[in-house]
Amino acid sequence: MGYRVAVDIGGTFTDLVAVEEGTGRLTETKVLTTPRSPGAGVLDAVARSGIPAGEIAHFLHGTTL
């Protein structure tokens, strides 16, 4: 089992929503976007969500930045 994670980098916030495949438990995280390094905001969101990166089975990324 693992997590399905979706991240959207917006102009102000980077949002993360995840579902744990085994239980259906949802996790939501919102962090400030880092315009000069958008990937840093994604990594920050994953870290703050508490989801172990090695347990992410599916990752979907979108941006409006």
Predicted model as a PDB file, atoms N, CA, C, CB and O in Angstrom, pLDDT in the B-factor column:
MODEL        1                                                                  
ATOM      1  N   MET A   1       0.840  -1.181   0.000  1.00 79.00           N  
ATOM      2  CA  MET A   1       0.000   0.000   0.000  1.00 79.00           C  
ATOM      3  C   MET A   1       0.881   1.239   0.000  1.00 79.00           C  
ATOM      4  CB  MET A   1      -0.954   0.001   1.213  1.00 79.00           C  
ATOM      5  O   MET A   1       2.082   1.168   0.264  1.00 79.00           O  
ATOM      6  N   GLY A   2       0.270   2.363  -0.299  1.00 96.00           N  
ATOM      7  CA  GLY A   2       1.006   3.615  -0.333  1.00 96.00           C  
ATOM      8  C   GLY A   2       0.039   4.778  -0.332  1.00 96.00           C  
ATOM      9  O   GLY A   2      -1.105   4.664   0.109  1.00 96.00           O  
ATOM     10  N   TYR A   3       0.515   5.878  -0.824  1.00 98.00           N  
ATOM     11  CA  TYR A   3      -0.282   7.099  -0.869  1.00 98.00           C  
ATOM     12  C   TYR A   3      -0.416   7.580  -2.304  1.00 98.00           C  
ATOM     13  CB  TYR A   3       0.345   8.196   0.011  1.00 98.00           C  
ATOM     14  O   TYR A   3       0.508   7.435  -3.104  1.00 98.00           O  
ATOM     15  N   ARG A   4      -1.560   8.147  -2.623  1.00 98.00           N  
ATOM     16  CA  ARG A   4      -1.775   8.871  -3.875  1.00 98.00           C  
ATOM     17  C   ARG A   4      -1.735  10.343  -3.495  1.00 98.00           C  
ATOM     18  CB  ARG A   4      -3.152   8.467  -4.591  1.00 98.00           C  
ATOM     19  O   ARG A   4      -2.518  10.803  -2.664  1.00 98.00           O  
ATOM     20  N   VAL A   5      -0.819  11.071  -4.109  1.00 98.00           N  
ATOM     21  CA  VAL A   5      -0.572  12.462  -3.735  1.00 98.00           C  
ATOM     22  C   VAL A   5      -0.784  13.358  -4.945  1.00 98.00           C  
ATOM     23  CB  VAL A   5       0.861  12.640  -3.169  1.00 98.00           C  
ATOM     24  O   VAL A   5      -0.335  13.043  -6.047  1.00 98.00           O  
ATOM     25  N   ALA A   6      -1.473  14.478  -4.735  1.00 98.00           N  
ATOM     26  CA  ALA A   6      -1.639  15.494  -5.767  1.00 98.00           C  
ATOM     27  C   ALA A   6      -1.186  16.829  -5.189  1.00 98.00           C  
ATOM     28  CB  ALA A   6      -3.125  15.566  -6.268  1.00 98.00           C  
ATOM     29  O   ALA A   6      -1.538  17.189  -4.065  1.00 98.00           O  
ATOM     30  N   VAL A   7      -0.397  17.556  -5.979  1.00 97.00           N  
ATOM     31  CA  VAL A   7       0.131  18.848  -5.552  1.00 97.00           C  
ATOM     32  C   VAL A   7      -0.160  19.879  -6.628  1.00 97.00           C  
ATOM     33  CB  VAL A   7       1.654  18.767  -5.263  1.00 97.00           C  
ATOM     34  O   VAL A   7       0.018  19.611  -7.816  1.00 97.00           O  
ATOM     35  N   ASP A   8      -0.607  21.056  -6.213  1.00 97.00           N  
ATOM     36  CA  ASP A   8      -0.809  22.173  -7.129  1.00 97.00           C  
ATOM     37  C   ASP A   8      -0.001  23.361  -6.629  1.00 97.00           C  
ATOM     38  CB  ASP A   8      -2.320  22.537  -7.254  1.00 97.00           C  
ATOM     39  O   ASP A   8      -0.164  23.797  -5.490  1.00 97.00           O  
ATOM     40  N   ILE A   9       0.867  23.880  -7.485  1.00 96.00           N  
ATOM     41  CA  ILE A   9       1.639  25.078  -7.154  1.00 96.00           C  
ATOM     42  C   ILE A   9       0.869  26.273  -7.687  1.00 96.00           C  
ATOM     43  CB  ILE A   9       3.095  25.021  -7.752  1.00 96.00           C  
ATOM     44  O   ILE A   9       0.746  26.453  -8.898  1.00 96.00           O  
ATOM     45  N   GLY A  10       0.352  27.086  -6.777  1.00 95.00           N  
ATOM     46  CA  GLY A  10      -0.375  28.282  -7.162  1.00 95.00           C  
ATOM     47  C   GLY A  10       0.478  29.517  -6.950  1.00 95.00           C  
ATOM     48  O   GLY A  10       1.626  29.421  -6.516  1.00 95.00           O  
ATOM     49  N   GLY A  11      -0.072  30.656  -7.251  1.00 92.00           N  
ATOM     50  CA  GLY A  11       0.653  31.909  -7.116  1.00 92.00           C  
ATOM     51  C   GLY A  11       0.991  32.261  -5.680  1.00 92.00           C  
ATOM     52  O   GLY A  11       2.013  32.900  -5.429  1.00 92.00           O  
ATOM     53  N   THR A  12       0.158  31.859  -4.734  1.00 95.00           N  
ATOM     54  CA  THR A  12       0.378  32.167  -3.324  1.00 95.00           C  
ATOM     55  C   THR A  12       0.666  30.918  -2.504  1.00 95.00           C  
ATOM     56  CB  THR A  12      -0.826  32.884  -2.755  1.00 95.00           C  
ATOM     57  O   THR A  12       1.560  30.916  -1.658  1.00 95.00           O  
ATOM     58  N   PHE A  13      -0.094  29.856  -2.757  1.00 96.00           N  
ATOM     59  CA  PHE A  13       0.037  28.642  -1.961  1.00 96.00           C  
ATOM     60  C   PHE A  13       0.335  27.430  -2.837  1.00 96.00           C  
ATOM     61  CB  PHE A  13      -1.230  28.403  -1.154  1.00 96.00           C  
ATOM     62  O   PHE A  13      -0.041  27.373  -4.007  1.00 96.00           O  
ATOM     63  N   THR A  14       1.016  26.472  -2.237  1.00 97.00           N  
ATOM     64  CA  THR A  14       1.186  25.148  -2.816  1.00 97.00           C  
ATOM     65  C   THR A  14       0.329  24.218  -1.976  1.00 97.00           C  
ATOM     66  CB  THR A  14       2.708  24.692  -2.847  1.00 97.00           C  
ATOM     67  O   THR A  14       0.516  24.110  -0.764  1.00 97.00           O  
ATOM     68  N   ASP A  15      -0.614  23.547  -2.630  1.00 97.00           N  
ATOM     69  CA  ASP A  15      -1.567  22.684  -1.937  1.00 97.00           C  
ATOM     70  C   ASP A  15      -1.260  21.229  -2.219  1.00 97.00           C  
ATOM     71  CB  ASP A  15      -3.003  23.013  -2.353  1.00 97.00           C  
ATOM     72  O   ASP A  15      -0.923  20.858  -3.343  1.00 97.00           O  
ATOM     73  N   LEU A  16      -1.378  20.408  -1.188  1.00 98.00           N  
ATOM     74  CA  LEU A  16      -1.185  18.970  -1.301  1.00 98.00           C  
ATOM     75  C   LEU A  16      -2.414  18.278  -0.748  1.00 98.00           C  
ATOM     76  CB  LEU A  16       0.098  18.509  -0.556  1.00 98.00           C  
ATOM     77  O   LEU A  16      -2.913  18.632   0.320  1.00 98.00           O  
ATOM     78  N   VAL A  17      -2.896  17.286  -1.483  1.00 98.00           N  
ATOM     79  CA  VAL A  17      -3.970  16.416  -1.016  1.00 98.00           C  
ATOM     80  C   VAL A  17      -3.494  14.992  -1.256  1.00 98.00           C  
ATOM     81  CB  VAL A  17      -5.345  16.711  -1.753  1.00 98.00           C  
ATOM     82  O   VAL A  17      -2.965  14.680  -2.323  1.00 98.00           O  
ATOM     83  N   ALA A  18      -3.680  14.140  -0.279  1.00 98.00           N  
ATOM     84  CA  ALA A  18      -3.238  12.752  -0.409  1.00 98.00           C  
ATOM     85  C   ALA A  18      -4.284  11.816   0.177  1.00 98.00           C  
ATOM     86  CB  ALA A  18      -1.877  12.541   0.288  1.00 98.00           C  
ATOM     87  O   ALA A  18      -5.014  12.167   1.104  1.00 98.00           O  
ATOM     88  N   VAL A  19      -4.334  10.630  -0.383  1.00 98.00           N  
ATOM     89  CA  VAL A  19      -5.189   9.579   0.161  1.00 98.00           C  
ATOM     90  C   VAL A  19      -4.312   8.357   0.408  1.00 98.00           C  
ATOM     91  CB  VAL A  19      -6.384   9.241  -0.809  1.00 98.00           C  
ATOM     92  O   VAL A  19      -3.530   7.949  -0.450  1.00 98.00           O  
ATOM     93  N   GLU A  20      -4.458   7.787   1.594  1.00 97.00           N  
ATOM     94  CA  GLU A  20      -3.758   6.557   1.927  1.00 97.00           C  
ATOM     95  C   GLU A  20      -4.538   5.412   1.291  1.00 97.00           C  
ATOM     96  CB  GLU A  20      -3.616   6.370   3.487  1.00 97.00           C  
ATOM     97  O   GLU A  20      -5.714   5.212   1.595  1.00 97.00           O  
ATOM     98  N   GLU A  21      -3.886   4.666   0.414  1.00 96.00           N  
ATOM     99  CA  GLU A  21      -4.591   3.646  -0.361  1.00 96.00           C  
ATOM    100  C   GLU A  21      -5.243   2.567   0.492  1.00 96.00           C  
ATOM    101  CB  GLU A  21      -3.644   3.005  -1.319  1.00 96.00           C  
ATOM    102  O   GLU A  21      -6.329   2.095   0.153  1.00 96.00           O  
ATOM    103  N   GLY A  22      -4.627   2.175   1.561  1.00 93.00           N  
ATOM    104  CA  GLY A  22      -5.164   1.085   2.376  1.00 93.00           C  
ATOM    105  C   GLY A  22      -6.369   1.456   3.216  1.00 93.00           C  
ATOM    106  O   GLY A  22      -7.241   0.623   3.457  1.00 93.00           O  
ATOM    107  N   THR A  23      -6.423   2.711   3.665  1.00 96.00           N  
ATOM    108  CA  THR A  23      -7.475   3.121   4.594  1.00 96.00           C  
ATOM    109  C   THR A  23      -8.432   4.169   4.036  1.00 96.00           C  
ATOM    110  CB  THR A  23      -6.854   3.648   5.836  1.00 96.00           C  
ATOM    111  O   THR A  23      -9.534   4.342   4.556  1.00 96.00           O  
ATOM    112  N   GLY A  24      -8.016   4.868   2.981  1.00 96.00           N  
ATOM    113  CA  GLY A  24      -8.834   5.943   2.434  1.00 96.00           C  
ATOM    114  C   GLY A  24      -8.695   7.247   3.206  1.00 96.00           C  
ATOM    115  O   GLY A  24      -9.392   8.219   2.917  1.00 96.00           O  
ATOM    116  N   ARG A  25      -7.793   7.271   4.189  1.00 96.00           N  
ATOM    117  CA  ARG A  25      -7.592   8.484   4.997  1.00 96.00           C  
ATOM    118  C   ARG A  25      -7.040   9.607   4.129  1.00 96.00           C  
ATOM    119  CB  ARG A  25      -6.635   8.205   6.184  1.00 96.00           C  
ATOM    120  O   ARG A  25      -6.098   9.411   3.361  1.00 96.00           O  
ATOM    121  N   LEU A  26      -7.643  10.794   4.264  1.00 97.00           N  
ATOM    122  CA  LEU A  26      -7.212  11.967   3.501  1.00 97.00           C  
ATOM    123  C   LEU A  26      -6.283  12.845   4.332  1.00 97.00           C  
ATOM    124  CB  LEU A  26      -8.427  12.781   3.032  1.00 97.00           C  
ATOM    125  O   LEU A  26      -6.442  12.974   5.545  1.00 97.00           O  
ATOM    126  N   THR A  27      -5.324  13.436   3.660  1.00 97.00           N  
ATOM    127  CA  THR A  27      -4.411  14.399   4.265  1.00 97.00           C  
ATOM    128  C   THR A  27      -4.391  15.634   3.379  1.00 97.00           C  
ATOM    129  CB  THR A  27      -2.970  13.799   4.441  1.00 97.00           C  
ATOM    130  O   THR A  27      -4.300  15.522   2.156  1.00 97.00           O  
ATOM    131  N   GLU A  28      -4.475  16.813   3.987  1.00 97.00           N  
ATOM    132  CA  GLU A  28      -4.403  18.071   3.244  1.00 97.00           C  
ATOM    133  C   GLU A  28      -3.337  18.948   3.879  1.00 97.00           C  
ATOM    134  CB  GLU A  28      -5.784  18.800   3.223  1.00 97.00           C  
ATOM    135  O   GLU A  28      -3.237  19.034   5.103  1.00 97.00           O  
ATOM    136  N   THR A  29      -2.543  19.596   3.039  1.00 97.00           N  
ATOM    137  CA  THR A  29      -1.497  20.484   3.517  1.00 97.00           C  
ATOM    138  C   THR A  29      -1.427  21.695   2.607  1.00 97.00           C  
ATOM    139  CB  THR A  29      -0.133  19.759   3.579  1.00 97.00           C  
ATOM    140  O   THR A  29      -1.585  21.571   1.392  1.00 97.00           O  
ATOM    141  N   LYS A  30      -1.193  22.854   3.178  1.00 97.00           N  
ATOM    142  CA  LYS A  30      -1.059  24.096   2.419  1.00 97.00           C  
ATOM    143  C   LYS A  30       0.176  24.821   2.933  1.00 97.00           C  
ATOM    144  CB  LYS A  30      -2.343  24.995   2.547  1.00 97.00           C  
ATOM    145  O   LYS A  30       0.317  25.056   4.133  1.00 97.00           O  
ATOM    146  N   VAL A  31       1.084  25.179   1.996  1.00 97.00           N  
ATOM    147  CA  VAL A  31       2.292  25.924   2.345  1.00 97.00           C  
ATOM    148  C   VAL A  31       2.425  27.097   1.386  1.00 97.00           C  
ATOM    149  CB  VAL A  31       3.561  25.012   2.294  1.00 97.00           C  
ATOM    150  O   VAL A  31       1.763  27.137   0.349  1.00 97.00           O  
ATOM    151  N   LEU A  32       3.267  28.035   1.727  1.00 96.00           N  
ATOM    152  CA  LEU A  32       3.515  29.159   0.829  1.00 96.00           C  
ATOM    153  C   LEU A  32       4.288  28.690  -0.400  1.00 96.00           C  
ATOM    154  CB  LEU A  32       4.288  30.279   1.558  1.00 96.00           C  
ATOM    155  O   LEU A  32       5.198  27.869  -0.292  1.00 96.00           O  
ATOM    156  N   THR A  33       3.922  29.215  -1.562  1.00 95.00           N  
ATOM    157  CA  THR A  33       4.648  28.930  -2.795  1.00 95.00           C  
ATOM    158  C   THR A  33       5.995  29.635  -2.757  1.00 95.00           C  
ATOM    159  CB  THR A  33       3.832  29.370  -4.038  1.00 95.00           C  
ATOM    160  O   THR A  33       6.125  30.730  -2.210  1.00 95.00           O  
ATOM    161  N   THR A  34       6.987  28.995  -3.344  1.00 91.00           N  
ATOM    162  CA  THR A  34       8.332  29.564  -3.441  1.00 91.00           C  
ATOM    163  C   THR A  34       8.607  29.835  -4.922  1.00 91.00           C  
ATOM    164  CB  THR A  34       9.423  28.596  -2.815  1.00 91.00           C  
ATOM    165  O   THR A  34       9.154  28.973  -5.611  1.00 91.00           O  
ATOM    166  N   PRO A  35       8.230  31.036  -5.430  1.00 90.00           N  
ATOM    167  CA  PRO A  35       8.293  31.313  -6.870  1.00 90.00           C  
ATOM    168  C   PRO A  35       9.674  31.106  -7.507  1.00 90.00           C  
ATOM    169  CB  PRO A  35       7.859  32.718  -7.113  1.00 90.00           C  
ATOM    170  O   PRO A  35       9.755  30.666  -8.654  1.00 90.00           O  
ATOM    171  N   ARG A  36      10.727  31.404  -6.810  1.00 91.00           N  
ATOM    172  CA  ARG A  36      12.066  31.235  -7.396  1.00 91.00           C  
ATOM    173  C   ARG A  36      12.496  29.776  -7.460  1.00 91.00           C  
ATOM    174  CB  ARG A  36      13.087  32.025  -6.597  1.00 91.00           C  
ATOM    175  O   ARG A  36      13.390  29.418  -8.227  1.00 91.00           O  
ATOM    176  N   SER A  37      11.868  28.947  -6.664  1.00 93.00           N  
ATOM    177  CA  SER A  37      12.192  27.518  -6.645  1.00 93.00           C  
ATOM    178  C   SER A  37      10.919  26.735  -6.316  1.00 93.00           C  
ATOM    179  CB  SER A  37      13.329  27.206  -5.604  1.00 93.00           C  
ATOM    180  O   SER A  37      10.750  26.270  -5.189  1.00 93.00           O  
ATOM    181  N   PRO A  38      10.018  26.587  -7.305  1.00 92.00           N  
ATOM    182  CA  PRO A  38       8.723  25.940  -7.028  1.00 92.00           C  
ATOM    183  C   PRO A  38       8.845  24.552  -6.410  1.00 92.00           C  
ATOM    184  CB  PRO A  38       7.931  25.837  -8.298  1.00 92.00           C  
ATOM    185  O   PRO A  38       7.997  24.153  -5.612  1.00 92.00           O  
ATOM    186  N   GLY A  39       9.885  23.819  -6.768  1.00 93.00           N  
ATOM    187  CA  GLY A  39      10.064  22.479  -6.214  1.00 93.00           C  
ATOM    188  C   GLY A  39      10.274  22.490  -4.713  1.00 93.00           C  
ATOM    189  O   GLY A  39       9.916  21.533  -4.026  1.00 93.00           O  
ATOM    190  N   ALA A  40      10.853  23.568  -4.198  1.00 95.00           N  
ATOM    191  CA  ALA A  40      11.065  23.671  -2.750  1.00 95.00           C  
ATOM    192  C   ALA A  40       9.727  23.684  -2.012  1.00 95.00           C  
ATOM    193  CB  ALA A  40      11.876  24.943  -2.407  1.00 95.00           C  
ATOM    194  O   ALA A  40       9.601  23.090  -0.941  1.00 95.00           O  
ATOM    195  N   GLY A  41       8.741  24.352  -2.576  1.00 94.00           N  
ATOM    196  CA  GLY A  41       7.412  24.361  -1.967  1.00 94.00           C  
ATOM    197  C   GLY A  41       6.770  22.988  -1.980  1.00 94.00           C  
ATOM    198  O   GLY A  41       6.085  22.606  -1.031  1.00 94.00           O  
ATOM    199  N   VAL A  42       6.993  22.240  -3.062  1.00 95.00           N  
ATOM    200  CA  VAL A  42       6.461  20.875  -3.149  1.00 95.00           C  
ATOM    201  C   VAL A  42       7.099  20.001  -2.072  1.00 95.00           C  
ATOM    202  CB  VAL A  42       6.714  20.270  -4.560  1.00 95.00           C  
ATOM    203  O   VAL A  42       6.403  19.276  -1.360  1.00 95.00           O  
ATOM    204  N   LEU A  43       8.414  20.073  -1.955  1.00 95.00           N  
ATOM    205  CA  LEU A  43       9.106  19.280  -0.933  1.00 95.00           C  
ATOM    206  C   LEU A  43       8.676  19.681   0.471  1.00 95.00           C  
ATOM    207  CB  LEU A  43      10.619  19.435  -1.075  1.00 95.00           C  
ATOM    208  O   LEU A  43       8.544  18.829   1.350  1.00 95.00           O  
ATOM    209  N   ASP A  44       8.457  20.977   0.685  1.00 96.00           N  
ATOM    210  CA  ASP A  44       7.984  21.458   1.983  1.00 96.00           C  
ATOM    211  C   ASP A  44       6.602  20.888   2.290  1.00 96.00           C  
ATOM    212  CB  ASP A  44       7.947  23.001   2.009  1.00 96.00           C  
ATOM    213  O   ASP A  44       6.341  20.457   3.413  1.00 96.00           O  
ATOM    214  N   ALA A  45       5.721  20.887   1.298  1.00 97.00           N  
ATOM    215  CA  ALA A  45       4.368  20.358   1.502  1.00 97.00           C  
ATOM    216  C   ALA A  45       4.406  18.873   1.848  1.00 97.00           C  
ATOM    217  CB  ALA A  45       3.508  20.583   0.247  1.00 97.00           C  
ATOM    218  O   ALA A  45       3.694  18.423   2.746  1.00 97.00           O  
ATOM    219  N   VAL A  46       5.241  18.111   1.134  1.00 97.00           N  
ATOM    220  CA  VAL A  46       5.351  16.674   1.422  1.00 97.00           C  
ATOM    221  C   VAL A  46       5.884  16.469   2.842  1.00 97.00           C  
ATOM    222  CB  VAL A  46       6.280  15.971   0.385  1.00 97.00           C  
ATOM    223  O   VAL A  46       5.369  15.637   3.588  1.00 97.00           O  
ATOM    224  N   ALA A  47       6.913  17.229   3.210  1.00 97.00           N  
ATOM    225  CA  ALA A  47       7.491  17.100   4.556  1.00 97.00           C  
ATOM    226  C   ALA A  47       6.470  17.435   5.631  1.00 97.00           C  
ATOM    227  CB  ALA A  47       8.715  18.008   4.703  1.00 97.00           C  
ATOM    228  O   ALA A  47       6.358  16.715   6.623  1.00 97.00           O  
ATOM    229  N   ARG A  48       5.728  18.514   5.450  1.00 97.00           N  
ATOM    230  CA  ARG A  48       4.738  18.924   6.459  1.00 97.00           C  
ATOM    231  C   ARG A  48       3.542  17.982   6.541  1.00 97.00           C  
ATOM    232  CB  ARG A  48       4.249  20.322   6.160  1.00 97.00           C  
ATOM    233  O   ARG A  48       2.874  17.901   7.572  1.00 97.00           O  
ATOM    234  N   SER A  49       3.278  17.273   5.448  1.00 96.00           N  
ATOM    235  CA  SER A  49       2.132  16.352   5.460  1.00 96.00           C  
ATOM    236  C   SER A  49       2.385  15.144   6.359  1.00 96.00           C  
ATOM    237  CB  SER A  49       1.817  15.881   4.038  1.00 96.00           C  
ATOM    238  O   SER A  49       1.444  14.495   6.816  1.00 96.00           O  
ATOM    239  N   GLY A  50       3.662  14.844   6.612  1.00 96.00           N  
ATOM    240  CA  GLY A  50       4.000  13.679   7.418  1.00 96.00           C  
ATOM    241  C   GLY A  50       4.010  12.378   6.632  1.00 96.00           C  
ATOM    242  O   GLY A  50       4.222  11.310   7.208  1.00 96.00           O  
ATOM    243  N   ILE A  51       3.786  12.450   5.344  1.00 95.00           N  
ATOM    244  CA  ILE A  51       3.787  11.257   4.501  1.00 95.00           C  
ATOM    245  C   ILE A  51       5.231  10.895   4.166  1.00 95.00           C  
ATOM    246  CB  ILE A  51       2.951  11.483   3.200  1.00 95.00           C  
ATOM    247  O   ILE A  51       5.972  11.735   3.655  1.00 95.00           O  
ATOM    248  N   PRO A  52       5.638   9.669   4.442  1.00 94.00           N  
ATOM    249  CA  PRO A  52       7.001   9.263   4.070  1.00 94.00           C  
ATOM    250  C   PRO A  52       7.137   9.249   2.542  1.00 94.00           C  
ATOM    251  CB  PRO A  52       7.343   7.855   4.664  1.00 94.00           C  
ATOM    252  O   PRO A  52       6.370   8.574   1.856  1.00 94.00           O  
ATOM    253  N   ALA A  53       8.096   9.982   2.023  1.00 91.00           N  
ATOM    254  CA  ALA A  53       8.258  10.100   0.571  1.00 91.00           C  
ATOM    255  C   ALA A  53       8.383   8.737  -0.103  1.00 91.00           C  
ATOM    256  CB  ALA A  53       9.482  10.946   0.248  1.00 91.00           C  
ATOM    257  O   ALA A  53       7.914   8.557  -1.226  1.00 91.00           O  
ATOM    258  N   GLY A  54       9.003   7.790   0.565  1.00 94.00           N  
ATOM    259  CA  GLY A  54       9.168   6.460   0.001  1.00 94.00           C  
ATOM    260  C   GLY A  54       7.882   5.658  -0.103  1.00 94.00           C  
ATOM    261  O   GLY A  54       7.859   4.598  -0.729  1.00 94.00           O  
ATOM    262  N   GLU A  55       6.806   6.159   0.508  1.00 96.00           N  
ATOM    263  CA  GLU A  55       5.521   5.465   0.460  1.00 96.00           C  
ATOM    264  C   GLU A  55       4.552   6.099  -0.530  1.00 96.00           C  
ATOM    265  CB  GLU A  55       4.897   5.441   1.835  1.00 96.00           C  
ATOM    266  O   GLU A  55       3.383   5.717  -0.584  1.00 96.00           O  
ATOM    267  N   ILE A  56       5.025   7.063  -1.310  1.00 97.00           N  
ATOM    268  CA  ILE A  56       4.172   7.686  -2.329  1.00 97.00           C  
ATOM    269  C   ILE A  56       4.170   6.780  -3.552  1.00 97.00           C  
ATOM    270  CB  ILE A  56       4.671   9.137  -2.698  1.00 97.00           C  
ATOM    271  O   ILE A  56       5.189   6.607  -4.222  1.00 97.00           O  
ATOM    272  N   ALA A  57       2.996   6.202  -3.828  1.00 97.00           N  
ATOM    273  CA  ALA A  57       2.855   5.270  -4.947  1.00 97.00           C  
ATOM    274  C   ALA A  57       2.505   5.992  -6.245  1.00 97.00           C  
ATOM    275  CB  ALA A  57       1.788   4.229  -4.631  1.00 97.00           C  
ATOM    276  O   ALA A  57       2.912   5.565  -7.326  1.00 97.00           O  
ATOM    277  N   HIS A  58       1.754   7.080  -6.138  1.00 97.00           N  
ATOM    278  CA  HIS A  58       1.338   7.863  -7.305  1.00 97.00           C  
ATOM    279  C   HIS A  58       1.467   9.336  -6.947  1.00 97.00           C  
ATOM    280  CB  HIS A  58      -0.132   7.513  -7.746  1.00 97.00           C  
ATOM    281  O   HIS A  58       1.096   9.752  -5.849  1.00 97.00           O  
ATOM    282  N   PHE A  59       1.996  10.123  -7.881  1.00 97.00           N  
ATOM    283  CA  PHE A  59       2.207  11.550  -7.626  1.00 97.00           C  
ATOM    284  C   PHE A  59       1.709  12.327  -8.829  1.00 97.00           C  
ATOM    285  CB  PHE A  59       3.711  11.867  -7.339  1.00 97.00           C  
ATOM    286  O   PHE A  59       2.156  12.098  -9.953  1.00 97.00           O  
ATOM    287  N   LEU A  60       0.779  13.252  -8.592  1.00 97.00           N  
ATOM    288  CA  LEU A  60       0.212  14.089  -9.644  1.00 97.00           C  
ATOM    289  C   LEU A  60       0.560  15.531  -9.341  1.00 97.00           C  
ATOM    290  CB  LEU A  60      -1.329  13.897  -9.761  1.00 97.00           C  
ATOM    291  O   LEU A  60       0.395  15.993  -8.212  1.00 97.00           O  
ATOM    292  N   HIS A  61       1.039  16.241 -10.347  1.00 94.00           N  
ATOM    293  CA  HIS A  61       1.489  17.613 -10.146  1.00 94.00           C  
ATOM    294  C   HIS A  61       0.795  18.528 -11.143  1.00 94.00           C  
ATOM    295  CB  HIS A  61       3.026  17.717 -10.287  1.00 94.00           C  
ATOM    296  O   HIS A  61       0.649  18.195 -12.319  1.00 94.00           O  
ATOM    297  N   GLY A  62       0.373  19.675 -10.659  1.00 93.00           N  
ATOM    298  CA  GLY A  62      -0.199  20.702 -11.515  1.00 93.00           C  
ATOM    299  C   GLY A  62       0.277  22.054 -11.038  1.00 93.00           C  
ATOM    300  O   GLY A  62       0.739  22.192  -9.905  1.00 93.00           O  
ATOM    301  N   THR A  63       0.168  23.050 -11.893  1.00 91.00           N  
ATOM    302  CA  THR A  63       0.589  24.389 -11.489  1.00 91.00           C  
ATOM    303  C   THR A  63      -0.212  25.460 -12.206  1.00 91.00           C  
ATOM    304  CB  THR A  63       2.074  24.583 -11.760  1.00 91.00           C  
ATOM    305  O   THR A  63      -0.600  25.300 -13.364  1.00 91.00           O  
ATOM    306  N   THR A  64      -0.449  26.532 -11.512  1.00 86.00           N  
ATOM    307  CA  THR A  64      -1.024  27.734 -12.103  1.00 86.00           C  
ATOM    308  C   THR A  64      -0.062  28.892 -11.905  1.00 86.00           C  
ATOM    309  CB  THR A  64      -2.409  28.057 -11.484  1.00 86.00           C  
ATOM    310  O   THR A  64      -0.414  30.048 -12.137  1.00 86.00           O  
ATOM    311  N   LEU A  65       1.157  28.578 -11.475  1.00 75.00           N  
ATOM    312  CA  LEU A  65       2.192  29.590 -11.224  1.00 75.00           C  
ATOM    313  C   LEU A  65       2.664  30.189 -12.528  1.00 75.00           C  
ATOM    314  CB  LEU A  65       3.380  28.985 -10.460  1.00 75.00           C  
ATOM    315  O   LEU A  65       3.534  31.060 -12.528  1.00 75.00           O  
TER     316      LEU A  65                                                      
ENDMDL                                                                          
END                                                                             
